[in-house]
Amino acid sequence: MTANPTPQPFSARDYDFQTYGPCRNYIGGEFVDATSGETVAVENPRHGKPMGSVAMSGAADVDRAVAAATAAYPGWKATPLKERVQVLYRMKQLMEANLDELTWLLSHENGKTHPESVGEVLKAIECLEMGCSLPNMVGGPQLDVSRGINCSVTYEPLGVCAGVVPFNFPTMVPMWMLPQVLVAGNTFVLKPSEQVPYGSMRLAMLFAEAGLPPGVLNIVNGAKPAVEALVEHPGIRALGFVGSTRVAKIVYAHGSAAGKRVLGLGGAKNHLLVAPDADLELTASTLLASYTACAGQRCMAASVMLAVGDVQHIIDALVEKSKAMTLGKDMGSIINGPSVERITRYVDQAEKLGAKVLVDGRGAKVEGSDGHWFGPTLLDNVTPDMPAGCEEIFGPVLSIIRCKTLDEAIAIENASGYGNAAAIFTTNGGVARYCSERFEAGMCGVNIGVPVPREPFAFGGWNDSKFGHGDITGMDGFRFWTRPRKLTSRWEISSDATWMS
């Protein structure tokens, strides 16, 4: 395994196709090839052709990354917390200074529109800001619990930790983990999606520029063998995972059996309940943005509209707005060809089972592009037992289920195996409270299509949308990557001893 030169910044500033160099592993502060030398193509989904290549790693590469992280751990742990966080301050400045490059790189490797990419990078910076605030939030409590006896708590790092992140938010999701991990004093091995590895590569380069010592952050690229090696490696103390429910469940079970602390975020089937008194423009516009942004490829996207009573006027407005969208400008591409085929199968199947296709995105194309596209799609008269009504499609498809009452709609939401997000659209405060208190979901909204909690509030669902305890961001995230040390101390014999003395 040989070291390679540091990659150059990405120079594209528009949607025109541009190649990029190879994406190698980042271990001990150096970019290196995978042990096997194997690579796969990294495709620009907007154009449907390779923009570069990425290393495909295995157990030997994970061993090397863990060894580098282990060697760096004592020095990083000994660095005072106030000094660790200075790296995050500098990283925030570097990300802001390189915002244009980071957003265009994200757009090219993921297929998002440029405005969506800007939003993602800004959200990643917001996560950094949360990390910068941690020194003012994590001071452990202390109390004189008895005469001459004091108890206190400090939060100690775990050691070498790891994270596996998905294709849909290649810049933001690593920042769900890294600020808390690094401020806590841990070292880290990150496994990006092999479909979008460049964002993590550039983050590593910027962290090095910000002064993060070599070995504190390592990146191992690859697919299933790399994930399995991370899950099984005895030198990794904790692992965060974001991806599908099927894989999250496997990672949680195997990682926990291997003695690791594991938090796995899985899939979703988010329900947006629309009451008859909902505001027309707010509701139609918000539902549109929820199900089409990022081409529906996000766990917080609207999947099902629970239409209660007479809301036909809102559906009509949503149809009109969906048909007015310009593919490639208002909505980006799908990540790959197999994903387009999967989304198409769900729509075909729903139509055969009796659903009415109000807006049809099948076969949609952008002129002059050989990329992977699927247009906004609205399915009416879907039933909860149809696959389109209960399974995660992960595309720009909104299924409309007609309901007579609020309770009927709530029962459909609560019957879902997922519990990621749910929202109620209404102008009535009583209706909003009634529904939000009854939704079986970890993240709920009122007139909000994507109820993602902003920092410092934590991100995480319930049921089959999350495996493990706590949430992955905010203070829950910091607690996940640390362990509390409780100290009870006495320095003199008290005149009136109690049972503790």
Secondary structure as UniProt FT lines:
FT   STRAND          3..4
FT   STRAND          25..27
FT   TURN            28..29
FT   STRAND          30..32
FT   TURN            35..36
FT   STRAND          39..44
FT   TURN            45..48
FT   STRAND          49..55
FT   HELIX           59..78
FT   HELIX           81..97
FT   HELIX           99..110
FT   HELIX           114..133
FT   HELIX           134..136
FT   STRAND          142..146
FT   TURN            147..148
FT   STRAND          149..157
FT   STRAND          160..164
FT   TURN            170..171
FT   HELIX           172..184
FT   STRAND          187..191
FT   TURN            194..195
FT   HELIX           198..209
FT   TURN            210..211
FT   TURN            214..215
FT   STRAND          217..219
FT   HELIX           224..232
FT   TURN            234..235
FT   STRAND          238..242
FT   HELIX           245..257
FT   TURN            258..259
FT   STRAND          261..265
FT   STRAND          270..274
FT   TURN            276..277
FT   HELIX           280..292
FT   HELIX           293..296
FT   TURN            299..300
FT   STRAND          302..308
FT   HELIX           312..323
FT   TURN            328..330
FT   HELIX           337..352
FT   TURN            353..354
FT   STRAND          356..359
FT   TURN            362..363
FT   TURN            367..368
FT   STRAND          377..380
FT   TURN            384..385
FT   HELIX           387..390
FT   STRAND          397..403
FT   HELIX           406..415
FT   STRAND          418..419
FT   STRAND          421..425
FT   HELIX           429..436
FT   TURN            437..438
FT   STRAND          443..446
FT   TURN            455..456
FT   STRAND          462..463
FT   TURN            464..465
FT   STRAND          466..467
FT   HELIX           474..480
FT   STRAND          482..490
FT   TURN            499..500
//
